[in-house]
Amino acid sequence: MNITFYKYQGTGNDFIMIDNRTKTFPKQTDIIHKLCDRHFGIGADGLILLENDTDTDFKMVYYNADGNESTMCGNGGRCIVAFAKQLALFDTTTTFNAIDGLHHASVKNDIVSLQMIDVETVDIYQTHIFTNTGSPHHVELVTDIDTFDVYNNGKRIRNDIYGSVGSNVNFVEAINNNTFRVRTYERGVENETLACGTGATAAAIAMHQLKKTSNTSLDMLVQGGKLTVSFDFNNEKYSNIHLTGPATFVFSGNIHI
């Protein structure tokens, strides 16, 4: 069968978007993995289906590049909002459902602001922080992040500490009390990606927890650009969390599967 696809990227985190409101796309791991393959397919960090939802504007179904359905993807969420706007499903604000629940978002030009889930549990360890921002995240402070071996260290932590379930692994370096550099090893991709939205969110919360900053709006510099994470912090709970940054249409086409 032939399918029409759309390619989007958010700070270099790239996704295949498919309008699946007719529910004709075959949700097979091998097909999704091949489409995401950068040598034999379209190439992407993940594939996202836009489907109908009875209570909101649409539903987001996210698959990692390995072909398996996964937990929430922040940049993918921002990109599907941009895609839904291209499909004229809303004007400037929208509400949609994802695997971790309800999300609100707004669009102005190519900038998408996505409300993330509330975070009540942040586990602080001697060497790192662990929290779930829609996906599980290990956050660790490092120095000289530009030369840091993200792939090998991330792979080791992802497998040795978190086993078969795995976790995304974020390495963070403070630039100042408002700006942080973040590099992420993503499970499911099993490599460093140019950005990770839930990872940038987790890193911002971790820096606030470690008192590296008292600010509640932080610039997170990822390999593919800049994301802004803002939040409210009351009674040891992070709420009204927003992930904001560009989400850009790249190209569209048809492919036989």
N, C-alpha and C positions, 0 to 999 in steps of 0.2 A: 504494500500500500504506500501511497505518497502522503506525506504530511507537510503542512506549512509550519515553519518555525520562525521565531524571532529571537535575536540575540541582544541581550542587555548587559551592561556592566555598571557596577557601583564601586568606585575607587579601585578598579582593576579586578574586583571579584566578579567573574562573568558567569552568565546563566543562559541556558536555552529555555525560552518561554513557549509554551504551547497552549492555545485556546482549546480546552477540552470540554467545553460546555455541552457538546454532543456526546461525550463519553465514548469516543471511538478510538482513543489512543491506547495501544496495548501496553499495560503496566507490567512489562517483563524486565527483570533485572539485566539480562544480557543485552536487550535492545537499548535500554537507557545507558548502560555502561559504554556501549559502542558509540552512541551519539555524542557522549561527553568526551570520548577519546580524541586527543588533539592530533593524532596521526591518521586515524582511520575513520573519524567521524567529524562532527561539527567542531567539537572542542569546547569544554566548559568546566567550571568548578562544580556545577550541578545543573539539574533539570527541574523546571517548575511547571506544574499544570495549573491552569486557571479553570476552575469549575464553578458551576452554579451552587448557590447556597440559599436555603429557604429564609434565613433570618438577616442576611447581610448582602452587600453588593456582590461578593464572590467568595470563593474558597481557594486557599493556597495549599497545594500538595507538593512537598519538596523531596527531591531525591539527590543524594550525594553522587559524586562522579563514579563511584563504584557500582551504582545502579540500585542501591538500597534506599528505601524510604527512610528519612531521617527526622531529627528534631528541628526546631525552628532555626531559620537562617535570617539574620537581621538585614544584611545587604540584599539577599534574595527577596525579603519582604518589601524592601524599598523598591526593588526593580519590578516586582509584580504590580506594585501600585502604579508605577510609571506605565507599565504595559496596559493595565486596566484603564488608565486615563486615555491611552492611545485608542483603545477599543470603545471609548466614549461611554464607559460604565458609570462615570461620575464626573463632576466638574472640578472642584478644588479640594474637597474633603471626602473621605471614604471610611467605611468600616468593613472589615473582612474577617473570616475565620481561618485559623491555621491550627496546626497540631497542638499548640500550647494555649489555644483559646482565642479570644476576641482581640483584634487590633484596630486602632484608629490611626489614620494617617492624613497628611495634607501635602499638596504639591504646589510649588511656586516656581515657574520656569522648569529647570531640570533638577531643582532641589526638593528632595522628599524627606519629610520628617515623619518618622514612624514611632508610635508609642509601643514600648516593650512591656513585658509582664512585670509586675511588682516583684521585688526581691526581698525576702525576709531572712534568709539564712545565708550567712557568709562565714565559712570555716577558715580560721586563721591557724596556720601551721608554722613551724620554725623556719621553713625554707620557702613557703608559698602560701597562696590563698586559693580556696576552691569555692566556686559558687555556680549557680545555674541561672542563666539569663534567657532561658528558652532552650538552650543547649548547655551541656556541662563544660566548665572552663577551669583549667589550672592556670594561675597567674603567678609569675615569678619575676622578681626584679633582677636585672643584669646591668653590667657596665659595658661600654663600647659595643652597643647593640648592632652597629653597622657591620662589624666583623664577626659577630657571634654566630656560631654554627647552629642555626635554627633547625635545620633538617635532622641532624643526628641527635641533638639533645631533645628535640621535640618528639622524635620517633621513640627514643628510649623511655622518656617519661610517659608517653601515651600508652606504651605496651607494658612496661615493667610495673608501673604504679596502678594503672587502670584496667589492664587486662583486655579481654575480648570486647567488653562494652566500650572501652576507650574514653578518652576525653580530648577536647581541643586543648592545646597548650600555647599560652601567650607569654612572651618575654617582653618586659617593659623597662624603659629607661626614662627617668624624669629629665625634661628640658628646663622647665621652671614649674612653679606651683599651679600653672594653668595649662601646661602643655606636656604631653607625654608621647614618646615613640613606642609603637607596638608592632611586634612581628609575631605571626601566628602559624603554628603547625596544625592543620585541620585533619581530624579523623574523617574517614570516608574519601577524602582526596588523597590522604597519606603523603602530604607534602606541604611545604609552605605555600600559602596563597598571598596575593597582593593585598588582601584586606579580609577582615572577618568582623561583621557587624555585632554579633552577639559577643565576640571576643573583645572588641573595643569597649562595649558596654561593661563587660565583666572587669576589664582592666581599669576603667574609670572608677567603678565601685570599689575595687581593691585598693586603689591609690587613696581614695577617701577614707576607707577603713584603716589603712596603715598610717593615716594622718600625714601623708605626703602633700596633701592639699586640703584646704577647708572650703574650696570653691565647689559649687554645685552645677557648674557648666564648664566642661573641659574639652579642649582640643586634643584629639587623638590622631597623631600622625602615623599613618600606615604606609606600607610600601607603595600603594597606588594613589595616595593623596591624603586628604584630611577629612575626618569625621568629627562631629561634635556630639558629645553625650551630655545631656542635662537631666537633672532629677531633683526630687524633693526627698529630704531625709528627716523623718520624724519617728520617735519611739522605736528606734533601731530598725526601721523599715524604709526601704527605698521604693518610692512610688512616683507616678507621673514621669517615668523615664522615657526620654525621647532620643532616638538615634537619627541624626540629621546629616545629610550630605548629598552629593550628586548621584543620580541614577539615569543612565544614558542609553538610548537606543543605538545599536551598532549596525546591524543589518538584518535582513530577513531573506528567506529562501524556501525551497522545497527540497525534500530528500526522500528517497525510496527506502523503506525498511522492510 
